[in-house]
Amino acid sequence: MILPTLPLVLYILPAVTVLTLLIPPKRKPIALALGGLCCVWMTGGFPALTLLMSMIVSAWLVLRLLPVQQGADDRRTKLRMYAGISLQFLFPVLGKVLLPERMQIIPLLLLAMQNTEYICDRANKRVAIPGLFPFFCYSAEMPRLFAGPPLSSDAAAAMWQQRKQSAENLGSGAAVYIRGLFQVTCLAMPMQQLHRAMSELIVQKTLLDEWLTVIVYYFMMYFSLKGAAQIGQGIAQMCGLIYPESFDSPILAGTHYGFWTRFMAPFSDWTKRVLLPQFGDDTGSYLTRMLLIFCSIGLLFGSGIGGLLWGICCALLLTGEHLLNPKWIAQIPIAARRVVVAVTVLIFLGMLRCGSFSELFTFYSGFFGEHGLAMSNTTGYLIKNYWFIILLSFAALFPVRKTLTKHTEIHFVRRIAAEMLTVVLEFAMLAMSMAELMSSYLRG
């Protein structure tokens, strides 16, 4: 998991942000790119930094090797394009072997997606060949390396042209940053500790044990990704760059397609931009696209055969949903659809944790009640120690803040009270985050 350390939060992120705010506009991309290298080095070490730099240089060389003139040999162009794309996705695979944490692959996967789009655009003569230094600044921009979004070169250039550095963006960005830091440190980190304890201390899990373990695993994954995305989004907004929201309360999705578009919206947009023109939109092409996406994610972030099976099941489920009549789906009550989607996601999510067929068999035998239904004493003890964090994590899945803002914005007194309460809560979240980071730093 991409977990921020105390030195990273106290020194690197504030130093890069302040430097970016103070230097002239033409130098700001340089500061953010160097900050991106520092963050990758501090979270993944020298192997992650080497892989990142290799990806940037290799992608730029592929862009240089693509034919410049119109009407050049299309076969040679496609050959070089697919070779360059294959090389980009080879580096995240190496990252899985060399890096100790799976979530440290995310910057490499993000960069591979971004470089793939750039290579495709260059092969189709939609962009010019960039210089190495501008391409480096575009690729290594610090806020995007946390958890996205993958931006095309035109979108990134337009974002920099529309950049507006103001006191309002500074305050709003700081608030988003604090919320992201709180989710990573005070929700994802405790859930990681709880998941490790439940996986190691309980040999034969009952039905309730397995379901609680998968729910805790989902909390760990969700808040680590969402928190990292909001940290990057907050830093970008403080510098005047407005990134799109990466998560839109996936628990409220009424279909599996809606769940995945809400879970990582910018990655879904990238899929439509890059993969849709390549494969088309018929059923076979849709299944191919889904298999390519989810099997790749499963192999990178899962444990062996379980990750591959998870990708296949998700692709088949989405394809089956794609074939159904939307009017028939809409007739089912939205609450029932949300429950079905949530249960199905949890059932399949357990596959990511299994590295062999024996582990899969053991997991699903307990998942469906072979070892009993009631909660074990060990699970009860662990849940008793983490009950507040679990309830807080469950509440954070819903758009509570948006709902409160919507109901208070038309009343002046309520709006002022809500803003004051928000400031107090943000200071409390920042204090709790720093305390958790200090505790983790001292223990480590």
Backbone hydrogen bonds, N-H to C=O, Kabsch-Sander energy under -0.5 kcal/mol:
donor,donor_aa,acceptor,acceptor_aa,energy
3,L,1,M,-1.5
9,V,5,T,-2.3
10,L,6,L,-2.8
11,Y,7,P,-2.3
12,I,7,P,-1.3
13,L,8,L,-2.5
15,A,11,Y,-2.2
16,V,12,I,-2.7
17,T,13,L,-2.2
18,V,14,P,-2.9
19,L,15,A,-2.4
20,T,16,V,-2.3
21,L,17,T,-1.9
22,L,18,V,-1.7
23,I,19,L,-2.1
27,R,24,P,-1.5
28,K,24,P,-0.7
28,K,25,P,-0.8
31,A,27,R,-1.7
32,L,28,K,-2.2
33,A,29,P,-2.1
34,L,30,I,-2.5
35,G,31,A,-2.2
36,G,32,L,-1.9
37,L,33,A,-1.8
38,C,34,L,-2.0
39,C,35,G,-2.3
40,V,36,G,-2.3
41,W,37,L,-2.3
42,M,38,C,-2.3
43,T,39,C,-2.0
44,G,40,V,-2.6
45,G,41,W,-1.6
48,A,44,G,-0.8
49,L,45,G,-1.9
50,T,46,F,-2.6
51,L,47,P,-2.3
52,L,48,A,-2.3
53,M,49,L,-2.4
54,S,50,T,-2.2
55,M,51,L,-2.1
56,I,52,L,-2.0
57,V,53,M,-2.4
58,S,54,S,-2.6
59,A,55,M,-2.3
60,W,56,I,-2.0
61,L,57,V,-2.3
62,V,58,S,-2.2
63,L,59,A,-2.2
64,R,60,W,-2.0
65,L,61,L,-1.8
66,L,62,V,-1.2
72,A,69,Q,-1.0
77,T,73,D,-2.1
78,K,74,D,-2.8
79,L,75,R,-2.2
80,R,76,R,-2.3
81,M,77,T,-2.5
82,Y,78,K,-2.8
83,A,79,L,-2.0
84,G,80,R,-2.4
85,I,81,M,-2.3
86,S,82,Y,-2.5
87,L,83,A,-2.1
88,Q,84,G,-1.8
89,F,85,I,-1.8
90,L,86,S,-0.8
91,F,87,L,-0.9
91,F,88,Q,-0.6
93,V,89,F,-0.9
94,L,90,L,-2.0
95,G,91,F,-2.3
96,K,92,P,-1.7
97,V,93,V,-1.1
98,L,94,L,-2.5
99,L,95,G,-2.7
104,Q,101,E,-1.0
105,I,102,R,-2.0
106,I,103,M,-1.2
109,L,105,I,-2.7
110,L,106,I,-3.0
111,L,107,P,-2.2
112,A,108,L,-2.3
113,M,109,L,-2.2
114,Q,110,L,-2.3
115,N,111,L,-2.9
116,T,112,A,-2.1
117,E,113,M,-1.9
118,Y,114,Q,-1.9
119,I,115,N,-2.7
120,C,116,T,-2.5
121,D,117,E,-2.5
122,R,118,Y,-2.3
123,A,119,I,-2.6
124,N,120,C,-1.7
125,K,122,R,-1.6
126,R,121,D,-3.2
127,V,121,D,-0.7
135,F,131,G,-2.1
136,F,132,L,-2.2
137,C,133,F,-2.3
138,Y,134,P,-2.2
139,S,135,F,-2.2
140,A,136,F,-2.5
141,E,138,Y,-0.5
142,M,32,L,-1.1
144,R,141,E,-0.6
145,L,141,E,-1.1
145,L,142,M,-0.8
146,F,142,M,-0.5
146,F,143,P,-1.0
147,A,143,P,-0.6
147,A,148,G,-0.5
148,G,144,R,-2.1
151,L,149,P,-0.6
156,A,152,S,-2.5
157,A,153,S,-2.3
158,A,154,D,-2.6
159,M,155,A,-2.1
160,W,156,A,-1.9
161,Q,157,A,-1.9
162,Q,158,A,-1.9
163,R,160,W,-0.8
164,K,240,G,-1.7
166,S,164,K,-0.7
170,L,166,S,-2.1
171,G,167,A,-2.4
172,S,168,E,-2.7
173,G,169,N,-2.7
174,A,170,L,-2.0
175,A,171,G,-1.9
176,V,172,S,-2.2
177,Y,173,G,-2.5
178,I,174,A,-2.3
179,R,175,A,-2.2
180,G,176,V,-2.3
181,L,177,Y,-2.6
182,F,178,I,-2.4
183,Q,179,R,-2.0
184,V,180,G,-2.0
185,T,181,L,-2.6
186,C,182,F,-2.5
187,L,182,F,-0.6
187,L,183,Q,-0.7
188,A,183,Q,-2.7
189,M,184,V,-1.7
191,M,187,L,-1.8
192,Q,188,A,-2.1
193,Q,189,M,-2.0
194,L,190,P,-2.6
195,H,191,M,-2.6
196,R,192,Q,-2.2
197,A,193,Q,-2.1
198,M,194,L,-2.6
199,S,195,H,-2.0
200,E,196,R,-2.0
201,L,197,A,-2.5
202,I,198,M,-0.8
203,V,201,L,-0.6
205,K,203,V,-0.7
207,L,372,G,-2.6
208,L,373,L,-1.1
210,E,206,T,-2.4
211,W,207,L,-2.2
212,L,208,L,-2.3
213,T,209,D,-2.2
214,V,210,E,-2.3
215,I,211,W,-2.3
216,V,212,L,-2.5
217,Y,213,T,-2.2
218,Y,214,V,-2.3
219,F,215,I,-2.4
220,M,216,V,-2.4
221,M,217,Y,-2.3
222,Y,218,Y,-3.2
223,F,219,F,-2.4
224,S,220,M,-1.4
225,L,221,M,-2.1
226,K,222,Y,-2.9
227,G,223,F,-1.8
228,A,224,S,-1.8
229,A,225,L,-2.3
230,Q,226,K,-2.3
231,I,227,G,-2.1
232,G,228,A,-2.2
233,Q,229,A,-2.4
234,G,230,Q,-2.6
235,I,231,I,-2.2
236,A,232,G,-2.3
237,Q,233,Q,-2.3
238,M,234,G,-2.2
239,C,235,I,-1.3
240,G,237,Q,-1.5
241,L,236,A,-3.1
243,Y,241,L,-0.8
248,D,262,R,-2.0
252,L,249,S,-2.1
253,A,250,P,-1.8
259,F,255,T,-2.0
260,W,256,H,-2.2
261,T,257,Y,-2.1
262,R,258,G,-1.8
263,F,259,F,-2.3
264,M,260,W,-1.6
265,A,246,S,-2.0
265,A,262,R,-0.5
268,S,264,M,-1.9
269,D,265,A,-2.2
270,W,266,P,-2.1
271,T,267,F,-2.0
272,K,268,S,-1.9
273,R,269,D,-2.2
274,V,270,W,-2.9
275,L,270,W,-0.5
275,L,271,T,-1.3
276,L,271,T,-1.6
278,Q,274,V,-0.6
279,F,275,L,-2.0
280,G,276,L,-2.4
286,Y,282,D,-2.7
287,L,283,T,-2.6
288,T,284,G,-2.2
289,R,285,S,-2.5
290,M,286,Y,-2.5
291,L,287,L,-2.7
292,L,288,T,-2.3
293,I,289,R,-2.2
294,F,290,M,-2.6
295,C,291,L,-2.0
296,S,292,L,-1.1
297,I,293,I,-2.2
298,G,294,F,-2.7
299,L,295,C,-2.4
300,L,296,S,-2.0
301,F,297,I,-2.8
302,G,298,G,-2.0
303,S,352,L,-0.9
304,G,302,G,-0.7
305,I,355,G,-0.8
306,G,303,S,-1.2
306,G,354,C,-1.0
307,G,304,G,-0.7
308,L,304,G,-1.2
309,L,305,I,-2.4
310,W,306,G,-2.2
311,G,307,G,-2.0
312,I,308,L,-2.2
313,C,309,L,-2.6
314,C,310,W,-2.4
315,A,311,G,-2.2
316,L,312,I,-2.5
317,L,313,C,-2.4
318,L,314,C,-2.4
319,T,315,A,-2.2
320,G,316,L,-2.5
321,E,317,L,-2.2
322,H,318,L,-2.0
323,L,319,T,-1.4
324,L,320,G,-0.8
328,W,325,N,-0.6
329,I,325,N,-1.7
330,A,326,P,-2.3
331,Q,327,K,-0.8
331,Q,328,W,-0.5
332,I,329,I,-1.5
337,R,333,P,-2.1
338,R,334,I,-2.3
339,V,335,A,-1.9
340,V,336,A,-2.3
341,V,337,R,-2.5
342,A,338,R,-2.5
343,V,339,V,-2.5
344,T,340,V,-2.4
345,V,341,V,-2.4
346,L,342,A,-2.0
347,I,343,V,-2.3
348,F,344,T,-2.2
349,L,345,V,-2.1
350,G,346,L,-1.1
351,M,348,F,-1.7
352,L,349,L,-1.2
353,R,350,G,-1.0
354,C,351,M,-1.6
360,L,356,S,-2.0
361,F,357,F,-2.6
362,T,358,S,-2.5
363,F,359,E,-2.7
364,Y,360,L,-2.6
365,S,361,F,-2.0
366,G,362,T,-1.7
367,F,363,F,-2.5
368,F,364,Y,-1.5
369,G,366,G,-1.5
370,E,365,S,-3.0
372,G,369,G,-1.2
380,G,376,S,-2.3
381,Y,377,N,-2.3
382,L,378,T,-2.3
383,I,379,T,-2.9
384,K,380,G,-1.9
385,N,381,Y,-1.4
386,Y,382,L,-1.5
387,W,383,I,-0.6
390,I,386,Y,-2.2
391,L,387,W,-2.3
392,L,388,F,-2.5
393,S,389,I,-2.5
394,F,390,I,-2.4
395,A,391,L,-2.3
396,A,392,L,-2.0
397,L,393,S,-0.6
397,L,394,F,-1.0
398,F,395,A,-1.4
400,V,398,F,-2.4
403,T,399,P,-2.0
404,L,400,V,-2.4
405,T,401,R,-2.4
406,K,402,K,-2.2
407,H,403,T,-1.7
408,T,404,L,-1.0
409,E,405,T,-1.4
411,H,408,T,-1.0
412,F,410,I,-0.5
415,R,411,H,-2.5
416,I,412,F,-2.4
417,A,413,V,-2.4
418,A,414,R,-2.7
419,E,415,R,-2.4
420,M,416,I,-2.3
421,L,417,A,-2.5
422,T,418,A,-2.3
423,V,419,E,-2.1
424,V,420,M,-2.1
425,L,421,L,-2.6
426,E,422,T,-2.4
427,F,423,V,-2.1
428,A,424,V,-2.2
429,M,425,L,-2.7
430,L,426,E,-2.3
431,A,427,F,-2.4
432,M,428,A,-2.6
433,S,429,M,-2.4
434,M,430,L,-2.4
435,A,431,A,-2.2
436,E,432,M,-2.3
437,L,433,S,-2.4
438,M,434,M,-2.6
439,S,435,A,-2.5
440,S,436,E,-2.5
441,Y,437,L,-2.5
442,L,438,M,-2.4
443,R,439,S,-2.1
444,G,440,S,-1.9
